[in-house]
């Protein structure tokens, strides 16, 4: 079995993993990144990237490519529920920046980041699957298998970083993802549409009985519709549309529940099939124990109703790598130093992201309950600025110099 020694091994090549790999490699670290999926790939996840993240994309070396490919600037937000739509202006760009937030499909963003990681010297092992992670800070052993060939490898590294996606896990944690299904489980769906009647620059939030969602115009003029829906509500939708696939039943339900969705999709044609994943597992998973560092959704996950996923992925990678690089070269004192880094990282992660998770959880619960949706719409009508609270509580990170 082949063996390879690196300064860092990163599990997952999504935005969090690739961002961390790029930053460490450019600082002179030898980095291996393991990804089990082939790119480009469609993925059930958010596509909106808030303006506060765009300086990070510039620092990662893909800012120009993002500007060239992304959808129109997002300047307004809306709440769509039943027959009503309330709109409000999003907060203007931060002082000193030239950008508004924009949307870019994951099949494009992932490739941009991965190509940049390769360009700065990251060893990308794709598609390879992680089979086991053992060891301790300073001496990690990661056993991986090639997805398409009978080949295995042991990666040894001083630092291990877990950047797996929402519905994946390291081998040691997979047993915890196999609980019995519940009616309250939130399942995620996403589809793209061409020629939808959605205003460029508008970011609608969808509130409906048993779920919530959003729409946005992304790259190539495609409109993305994404939602999370309770399992029991999905079962009801499928009974109302016998013979339909789950995604098609969800689409019919969204059209029936939200006039804004119905009008936007009336002239549109779906591109490809609906994607589905879940159940969603919002919450905080970051900790300061002696396991691998966690970034992105491996560290914590917000209800996607306020579009925080991409921000948390990119910004958590920046937080961790800034602390790792501040400690200098990892040597024989690696275990103690990594413990210090872990404690500082967890404290900063919580300050940065916990308020967002709490806001998103409260907003999600209001949006998917029939008894609270009407008051929520009434409040939004009287106070449109409420719709921008999620954007206003995002504390921008200081740009690396």
C-alpha positions as CSV (number, residue, x, y, z in Angstrom):
1,X,0.0,0.0,0.0
2,X,1.4,3.4,-1.0
3,X,2.2,5.9,1.8
4,X,2.5,9.6,1.5
5,X,3.5,12.2,4.1
6,X,2.1,15.8,4.0
7,X,1.8,18.8,6.3
8,X,-2.0,18.7,6.0
9,X,-4.7,16.4,4.7
10,X,-8.1,17.9,3.9
11,X,-11.2,15.7,3.5
12,X,-13.6,17.2,1.0
13,X,-13.0,19.5,-1.9
14,X,-16.0,21.8,-1.7
15,X,-15.6,25.5,-1.1
16,X,-14.4,25.1,2.5
17,X,-11.9,22.3,1.8
18,X,-10.5,23.9,-1.4
19,X,-10.3,27.4,0.2
20,X,-8.3,25.9,3.1
21,X,-6.1,23.9,0.8
22,X,-5.3,27.0,-1.4
23,X,-4.4,29.2,1.6
24,X,-2.1,26.6,3.2
25,X,-0.4,25.6,0.0
26,X,0.4,29.2,-0.9
27,X,2.0,29.5,2.6
28,X,4.4,26.7,1.7
29,X,2.6,23.7,3.3
30,X,2.4,20.4,1.5
31,X,-1.3,19.6,1.2
32,X,-3.3,16.6,0.0
33,X,-7.0,17.0,-0.6
34,X,-9.3,14.0,-0.9
35,X,-12.7,14.2,-2.7
36,X,-14.9,11.2,-3.5
37,X,-17.1,12.9,-6.1
38,X,-16.0,13.8,-9.7
39,X,-16.4,17.4,-10.7
40,X,-18.3,19.2,-12.1
41,X,-21.3,18.1,-10.1
42,X,-24.8,19.3,-9.4
43,X,-25.4,19.5,-5.6
44,X,-28.3,20.3,-3.3
45,X,-27.0,23.5,-1.7
46,X,-27.1,27.2,-1.8
47,X,-25.6,29.2,-4.6
48,X,-25.7,32.7,-3.2
49,X,-22.4,34.3,-2.1
50,X,-22.8,37.3,0.0
51,X,-20.7,40.5,-0.7
52,X,-18.7,40.0,2.5
53,X,-17.1,36.9,0.9
54,X,-16.0,38.4,-2.4
55,X,-12.7,39.8,-1.0
56,X,-11.9,36.2,0.1
57,X,-12.5,35.0,-3.4
58,X,-10.1,37.7,-4.6
59,X,-7.5,36.5,-2.1
60,X,-8.1,32.9,-3.2
61,X,-7.3,33.9,-6.8
62,X,-10.7,33.3,-8.4
63,X,-12.3,36.7,-7.9
64,X,-12.1,37.7,-11.6
65,X,-13.4,34.3,-12.8
66,X,-16.3,34.6,-10.3
67,X,-17.2,38.1,-11.6
68,X,-17.2,36.9,-15.2
69,X,-19.4,33.9,-14.5
70,X,-21.8,34.7,-11.7
71,X,-25.4,35.9,-12.0
72,X,-26.7,39.4,-11.6
73,X,-26.0,41.5,-8.5
74,X,-28.4,40.8,-5.7
75,X,-29.9,44.1,-4.6
76,X,-33.4,43.2,-3.3
77,X,-34.9,40.5,-1.1
78,X,-38.6,39.3,-1.0
79,X,-40.8,37.2,1.2
80,X,-43.3,35.1,-0.8
81,X,-46.0,33.3,1.1
82,X,-49.4,32.4,-0.3
83,X,-50.7,35.1,-2.6
84,X,-48.4,37.8,-1.1
85,X,-45.0,39.1,-2.0
86,X,-43.2,41.7,0.1
87,X,-39.9,43.2,-1.1
88,X,-37.1,45.2,0.5
89,X,-33.7,46.5,-0.5
90,X,-30.7,44.5,0.6
91,X,-28.0,46.4,2.6
92,X,-25.6,48.2,0.2
93,X,-22.1,46.8,-0.3
94,X,-19.6,47.4,2.6
95,X,-17.6,50.6,2.5
96,X,-14.6,50.2,0.2
97,X,-16.0,47.4,-1.8
98,X,-17.4,47.4,-5.4
99,X,-19.6,44.4,-5.2
100,X,-23.1,43.2,-4.2
101,X,-23.6,39.5,-3.5
102,X,-24.2,37.2,-6.5
103,X,-25.1,33.6,-7.2
104,X,-23.0,30.9,-8.9
105,X,-23.8,27.3,-9.5
106,X,-21.8,24.8,-7.4
107,X,-20.8,22.9,-10.6
108,X,-19.0,26.1,-11.6
109,X,-17.7,27.3,-8.3
110,X,-16.3,23.9,-7.2
111,X,-14.3,23.6,-10.4
112,X,-12.9,27.2,-10.2
113,X,-11.6,26.5,-6.6
114,X,-10.3,23.0,-7.4
115,X,-8.4,24.2,-10.4
116,X,-6.9,27.0,-8.3
117,X,-5.9,24.5,-5.6
118,X,-4.1,22.4,-8.2
119,X,-2.4,25.5,-9.6
120,X,-0.9,26.4,-6.2
121,X,0.5,22.8,-5.7
122,X,-2.2,21.0,-3.8
123,X,-2.2,17.2,-4.4
124,X,-5.8,16.5,-5.4
125,X,-6.9,12.9,-5.0
126,X,-10.2,12.6,-6.8
127,X,-12.3,10.5,-6.9
128,X,-11.0,8.8,-3.7
129,X,-13.0,7.8,-0.7
130,X,-11.8,8.1,2.9
131,X,-12.1,4.7,4.7
132,X,-10.5,5.5,8.1
133,X,-8.9,8.3,10.0
134,X,-6.7,7.5,12.9
135,X,-3.9,9.0,15.0
136,X,-3.7,12.3,16.9
137,X,-2.6,15.9,16.2
138,X,0.9,15.8,14.8
139,X,0.6,12.3,13.3
140,X,-2.6,11.6,11.5
141,X,-3.1,8.5,9.3
142,X,-5.8,8.6,6.6
143,X,-6.6,5.5,4.7
144,X,-8.2,6.2,1.3
145,X,-9.4,4.0,-1.6
146,X,-9.7,4.9,-5.3
147,X,-13.4,5.0,-6.3
148,X,-12.7,3.6,-9.8
149,X,-9.6,1.4,-9.3
150,X,-8.4,-1.3,-6.9
151,X,-5.9,1.0,-5.2
152,X,-5.4,2.2,-1.7
153,X,-3.2,4.7,0.0
154,X,-2.2,5.9,3.5
155,X,-1.8,9.6,3.9
156,X,0.2,10.8,6.9
157,X,-0.1,14.4,8.0
158,X,0.6,16.6,10.9
159,X,-2.8,18.4,10.5
160,X,-6.1,16.8,9.5
161,X,-9.1,19.0,8.4
162,X,-12.6,17.6,8.0
163,X,-14.5,19.5,5.3
164,X,-17.1,16.9,4.3
165,X,-20.5,18.0,3.0
166,X,-23.9,18.2,4.6
167,X,-24.9,14.6,4.0
168,X,-21.6,12.9,4.3
169,X,-19.4,12.0,7.3
170,X,-16.1,10.7,8.3
171,X,-16.1,6.9,8.9
172,X,-16.1,7.3,12.6
173,X,-19.3,9.4,12.5
174,X,-21.3,7.5,9.8
175,X,-23.1,5.3,12.4
176,X,-24.7,8.5,13.8
177,X,-26.4,9.3,10.5
178,X,-28.5,6.2,10.4
179,X,-31.3,7.0,12.8
180,X,-34.9,6.2,12.1
181,X,-36.7,8.6,9.8
182,X,-39.1,11.1,11.4
183,X,-42.0,13.1,10.1
184,X,-40.2,16.3,11.2
185,X,-37.1,15.5,9.1
186,X,-36.3,18.3,6.6
187,X,-35.5,17.0,3.1
188,X,-33.8,19.3,0.6
189,X,-34.7,19.7,-3.1
190,X,-33.3,21.8,-5.8
191,X,-33.8,22.4,-9.6
192,X,-32.8,24.8,-12.3
193,X,-35.2,26.5,-14.7
194,X,-34.6,28.4,-18.0
195,X,-36.7,31.5,-19.0
196,X,-38.2,32.0,-15.5
197,X,-40.0,35.3,-14.9
198,X,-37.9,36.3,-11.9
199,X,-36.5,39.8,-11.7
200,X,-32.7,39.9,-12.0
201,X,-31.2,40.9,-8.7
202,X,-34.2,39.7,-6.6
203,X,-33.7,37.1,-3.9
204,X,-37.0,35.7,-2.8
205,X,-37.5,33.7,0.4
206,X,-40.4,31.2,0.2
207,X,-42.5,30.5,3.3
208,X,-45.1,27.7,3.1
209,X,-46.8,25.1,5.3
210,X,-44.2,22.5,6.2
211,X,-41.1,24.1,4.7
212,X,-39.3,27.1,3.3
213,X,-37.1,27.8,0.3
214,X,-35.7,30.4,-2.1
215,X,-35.2,31.4,-5.7
216,X,-32.3,33.2,-7.4
217,X,-31.0,33.9,-10.9
218,X,-27.5,32.4,-11.1
219,X,-24.9,31.9,-13.9
220,X,-26.1,31.4,-17.5
221,X,-29.4,33.0,-16.8
222,X,-30.7,29.9,-15.0
223,X,-33.1,30.3,-12.1
224,X,-32.5,28.0,-9.2
225,X,-35.4,27.0,-7.0
226,X,-34.4,25.3,-3.7
227,X,-36.4,24.3,-0.7
228,X,-36.5,22.2,2.5
229,X,-39.7,20.4,3.3
230,X,-40.8,18.2,6.2
231,X,-40.9,14.5,5.4
232,X,-44.6,14.2,6.5
233,X,-45.5,17.1,4.3
234,X,-43.6,15.5,1.4
235,X,-45.6,12.3,1.9
236,X,-48.8,14.3,1.6
237,X,-47.6,16.0,-1.5
238,X,-46.8,12.7,-3.1
239,X,-50.3,11.3,-2.3
240,X,-51.8,14.4,-4.0
241,X,-49.7,13.7,-7.1
242,X,-49.7,9.9,-7.6
243,X,-47.1,8.6,-10.0
244,X,-45.0,11.7,-9.8
245,X,-41.4,11.7,-8.6
246,X,-40.7,13.4,-5.3
247,X,-39.2,16.5,-6.8
248,X,-42.1,17.0,-9.2
249,X,-44.6,16.6,-6.3
250,X,-42.6,19.3,-4.4
251,X,-42.7,21.6,-7.4
252,X,-46.5,21.2,-7.7
253,X,-46.8,22.0,-4.0
254,X,-44.6,25.1,-4.3
255,X,-46.6,26.4,-7.2
256,X,-49.8,25.9,-5.2
257,X,-48.5,27.4,-2.0
258,X,-46.7,30.5,-3.4
259,X,-48.1,32.8,-6.1
260,X,-44.7,34.2,-6.6
261,X,-43.3,30.7,-7.5
262,X,-46.3,30.0,-9.7
263,X,-45.8,33.2,-11.7
264,X,-42.1,32.9,-12.0
265,X,-42.2,29.3,-13.3
266,X,-45.2,29.7,-15.6
267,X,-43.1,30.5,-18.7
268,X,-40.1,28.4,-17.5
269,X,-38.7,25.1,-18.6
270,X,-36.9,22.9,-16.1
271,X,-33.3,22.0,-17.0
272,X,-32.5,18.5,-15.8
273,X,-34.1,16.7,-12.9
274,X,-34.9,17.7,-9.4
275,X,-32.1,16.9,-7.0
276,X,-32.9,15.7,-3.5
277,X,-30.9,15.1,-0.3
278,X,-31.3,15.0,3.4
279,X,-32.3,15.0,6.1
280,X,-30.9,18.4,7.0
281,X,-29.0,18.4,10.3
282,X,-28.7,22.1,11.5
283,X,-26.5,22.7,14.5
284,X,-23.0,23.2,15.9
285,X,-20.5,20.4,15.5
286,X,-17.2,22.2,16.0
287,X,-15.3,21.4,19.2
288,X,-11.8,21.6,20.6
289,X,-11.2,17.9,21.2
290,X,-8.2,16.2,19.7
291,X,-10.0,15.1,16.5
292,X,-9.5,16.7,13.0
293,X,-10.3,20.3,12.7
294,X,-13.7,21.0,11.2
295,X,-14.7,23.6,8.7
296,X,-17.8,24.2,6.5
297,X,-20.8,22.1,7.2
298,X,-18.6,19.6,9.2
299,X,-18.2,22.4,11.8
300,X,-21.8,23.5,11.8
301,X,-24.8,24.1,9.7
302,X,-27.5,26.7,9.6
303,X,-31.0,26.4,8.2
304,X,-30.5,27.5,4.6
305,X,-33.4,30.0,4.7
306,X,-31.0,32.9,5.0
307,X,-28.3,31.6,2.6
308,X,-25.5,31.2,5.1
309,X,-23.9,28.0,3.8
310,X,-21.4,29.5,1.4
311,X,-20.4,32.2,3.9
312,X,-19.8,29.7,6.6
313,X,-17.8,27.4,4.3
314,X,-15.4,30.1,3.0
315,X,-15.1,32.1,6.2
316,X,-14.5,29.1,8.5
317,X,-11.7,28.0,6.2
318,X,-10.2,31.4,6.5
319,X,-10.5,31.5,10.3
320,X,-8.8,28.1,10.8
321,X,-6.0,28.6,8.3
322,X,-5.2,32.1,9.7
323,X,-4.8,30.5,13.2
324,X,-2.7,27.6,11.8
325,X,-0.4,29.9,10.0
326,X,0.0,32.3,12.9
327,X,1.5,29.4,14.9
328,X,4.4,29.0,12.6
329,X,5.9,25.8,11.4
330,X,4.5,22.7,13.2
331,X,7.3,20.7,14.8
332,X,7.6,18.3,17.8
333,X,5.3,20.5,19.8
334,X,2.5,20.0,17.3
335,X,0.1,18.4,19.7
336,X,0.2,21.2,22.2
337,X,0.1,23.8,19.5
338,X,-2.9,22.3,17.7
339,X,-4.7,22.2,21.0
340,X,-4.2,25.9,21.4
341,X,-5.3,26.5,17.8
342,X,-8.4,24.4,18.3
343,X,-9.5,26.3,21.4
344,X,-9.0,29.7,19.7
345,X,-10.7,28.5,16.5
346,X,-13.8,27.2,18.3
347,X,-14.1,30.4,20.3
348,X,-13.8,32.5,17.2
349,X,-16.1,30.2,15.2
350,X,-18.8,30.6,17.8
351,X,-18.6,34.4,17.9
352,X,-18.7,34.6,14.2
353,X,-21.4,32.0,13.3
354,X,-23.6,31.1,16.3
355,X,-25.8,34.3,16.1
356,X,-26.4,33.4,12.4
357,X,-27.5,29.8,13.3
358,X,-29.9,31.1,16.0
359,X,-31.4,33.7,13.7
360,X,-31.8,31.1,10.8
361,X,-33.4,28.6,13.2
362,X,-36.0,31.1,14.5
363,X,-36.8,32.4,11.0
364,X,-37.2,28.8,9.6
365,X,-39.6,27.8,12.4
366,X,-41.8,30.8,11.7
367,X,-41.7,30.4,7.9
368,X,-43.0,26.7,7.9
369,X,-45.8,26.9,10.4
370,X,-49.2,28.0,9.0
371,X,-50.1,29.7,12.3
372,X,-47.1,32.0,12.2
373,X,-46.7,32.6,8.5
374,X,-49.5,35.2,8.3
375,X,-48.1,37.3,11.2
376,X,-44.7,37.0,9.6
377,X,-46.0,38.4,6.3
378,X,-47.8,41.1,8.2
379,X,-44.6,42.1,10.0
380,X,-42.7,42.1,6.8
381,X,-45.3,44.3,5.2
382,X,-45.2,46.8,8.1
383,X,-41.4,46.6,8.5
384,X,-39.7,45.5,5.2
385,X,-36.3,45.9,6.7
386,X,-37.0,42.8,8.7
387,X,-36.2,40.8,5.6
388,X,-32.6,42.1,5.5
389,X,-31.8,41.3,9.2
390,X,-30.0,38.1,8.1
391,X,-27.8,40.0,5.9
392,X,-27.1,42.7,8.4
393,X,-25.9,40.4,11.2
394,X,-23.2,38.9,9.0
395,X,-20.0,40.3,10.5
396,X,-17.4,40.6,7.7
397,X,-14.1,39.1,8.3
398,X,-11.0,41.2,8.1
399,X,-9.3,40.6,4.7
400,X,-5.9,38.9,4.8
401,X,-3.0,41.3,4.1
